[in-house]
Amino acid sequence: MLDSKLLRTQLQDVADRLATRGYQLDVARIEALEAQRKTVQTRTEQLQAERNARSKSIGQAKQRGEDIAPLLADVDRMASELDAGKQELEGIQAELDQLMLTLPNLPHESVPVGKDEDENVEVRRWGTPKSFDFAVQDHVALGEQHGWLDFETAAKLSGARFALMRGPIARLHRALAQFMIDLHTREHGYEEAYTPYLVQAPALQGTGQLPKFEEDLFKITREGEADFYLIPTAEVSLTNIVAGEILDAKQLPLKFVAHTPCFRSEAGASGRDTRGMIRQHQFDKVEMVQIVEPDQSFEALESLTANAEKVLQLLELPYRVLALCTGDMGFGATKTYDLEVWVPSQDKYREISSCSNCGDFQARRMQARYRNPETGKPELVHTLNGSGLAVGRTLVAVLENYQQADGSVRVPKVLKPYMAGIEVIG
């Protein structure tokens, strides 16, 4: 969440910066709550001081033999008023806290200002889309020809937006994930983690999915116990490793990577990408998370993005990198790069990774800190996350970019060690 001090001291500036994201901050409501809070707090402090003085005078009056009953009654009255004031303060603060949880992160000054994805800025491209001398098939047709990619049976089992993979395609999917994990751990310095797929609400609040995006989550209600949520991304479980911790500066940077399934209800995506594996309720992803000192986070963002790009480069898949504009960034990000891979059947680039610097936004929600060696005081860390990559979408790109005229698919060179010598699928 944002620093509450910013709302007290730079409210209009915060409102202006959030407006570039398409978020209209209720300045009048915040000003009214702050004014109310200050009034009640001042009254409560004055009342507390008066009560303390009156309590002291009781002892003095008692020593003089005076009737202290009126003084006692006055102190009791003040105690009741103090309790009421404290409850009112708690109510005001609770409303302010709830409002703070709904505010998105402030965009960094380097982020291009724009209203939607049409105003994202292309940063670079890598590779050249292949020209085919035959009619290109999409990944659904390529996968279904031998029954290795089966959406009909998946629908029988679970409904729409699920896929059943079998045989060589299931193996290729697994090979992709294993290749990504090996690359990030062996060459990029990440520590592999195996995390729970079920988390409780505080973890999702910590990374920003709750309360704003609850409708996009799969929730398991348990009577008498805390509810579970299926993770929408391993970002949640990996980032929350440091929740509530005060880290030694020598521990930073922390770099985690995990291969997990991800579960999303796609509540706001009705009618989008209904064919195939682009947008599903369950999909696999290799997720990278970095926990760094504040002055290192933008350098870390470039490194994180390069780590994701390396996967595509080794797979020899053409892609481009976009700097997302203010209106297209995710809720918790202060700056984001999207990687889009070339999808031949659609004749365009499609998102395959988002790499974001969240600054101290998530850390403040999680109370994740490190001890600054110069001051000796705890300070908020900065958190970053990125897909390295979305496995299903990478499979889509491999199937389509490596297809041959007869409908078979060549296995990328870098994946052959993971495919037990299989060079062609189909």
ZIJONOR-V104131 format. One record per pair of residues at least 24 apart in sequence whose C-alpha atoms are under 7 Angstrom apart, sorted by the first residue. I is the first residue (numbers start at 1). J is the second residue. If there is no record, write none. Layout:
# ZIJONOR-V104131
i=<I;I>
j=<J;J>
This chain:
# ZIJONOR-V104131
i=<1;1;1;1;1;1;1;1;2;2;2;17;18;20;20;20;20;21;21;21;22;22;33;37;37;40;40;41;44;44;47;47;51;51;102;104;104;105;105;105;105;105;106;107;107;107;108;108;111;111;111;112;112;113;113;114;114;114;115;115;115;116;116;117;119;120;120;120;120;121;121;121;122;122;122;123;123;123;124;124;125;125;125;126;126;126;127;127;127;128;129;129;134;136;137;138;138;139;139;139;140;142;161;161;162;162;162;168;172;173;173;175;175;175;176;177;177;177;180;180;188;190;190;190;191;191;191;192;192;192;193;193;193;194;195;196;197;197;198;198;198;198;199;199;199;199;200;200;200;200;203;203;204;206;206;206;207;207;208;208;215;216;216;216;216;217;217;218;218;218;230;231;231;232;232;232;233;234;234;234;235;235;235;238;239;242;243;243;243;244;244;244;245;245;246;246;246;246;246;247;247;247;248;248;249;249;249;249;252;252;252;253;253;253;254;254;254;255;255;255;256;256;256;257;257;257;257;258;258;258;259;259;259;260;260;260;261;277;277;278;283;284;284;284;285;285;285;285;286;286;286;286;286;287;287;287;287;288;288;288;288;289;289;289;290;290;290;291;291;291;291;292;292;292;293;293;294;294;297;297;297;298;301;301;301;304;304;305;308;308;308;314;315;315;317;318;319;332;332;333;333;334;334;342;343;343;344;344;352;352;352;353;353;353;353;353;354;354;355;355;355;356;356;356;357;357;357;358;358;358;359>
j=<100;101;103;105;361;362;364;365;100;105;361;106;106;113;114;326;327;115;326;327;115;327;92;89;92;85;89;89;82;85;78;82;75;78;212;331;332;331;332;333;334;361;334;326;334;335;334;335;325;326;335;325;326;325;326;325;326;327;326;327;328;327;328;328;325;322;323;324;325;322;323;324;321;322;323;321;322;323;320;321;319;320;321;318;319;320;317;318;319;318;318;342;405;345;345;345;400;396;399;400;276;407;280;281;280;281;282;425;419;391;395;415;418;419;391;259;286;391;311;388;307;255;256;257;255;256;257;256;257;258;256;257;258;258;237;237;230;231;228;229;230;231;228;229;230;231;226;227;228;229;236;240;236;362;365;366;236;362;332;362;267;264;265;266;267;264;265;263;264;265;263;262;263;262;263;264;262;258;260;287;287;289;385;289;289;368;366;367;368;366;367;368;368;369;368;369;370;371;378;369;370;371;370;371;370;371;372;373;291;292;293;290;291;292;290;291;292;289;290;291;288;289;290;286;287;288;289;286;287;288;285;286;287;284;285;286;285;392;393;393;392;390;391;392;387;389;390;391;387;388;389;390;391;386;387;388;389;385;386;387;388;384;385;386;383;384;385;381;382;383;384;381;382;383;381;382;381;382;357;359;382;357;356;357;384;355;386;355;387;388;389;414;412;414;341;342;349;358;361;357;358;358;359;397;397;400;400;401;389;390;393;386;387;388;389;390;386;387;385;386;387;384;385;386;383;384;385;382;383;384;383>
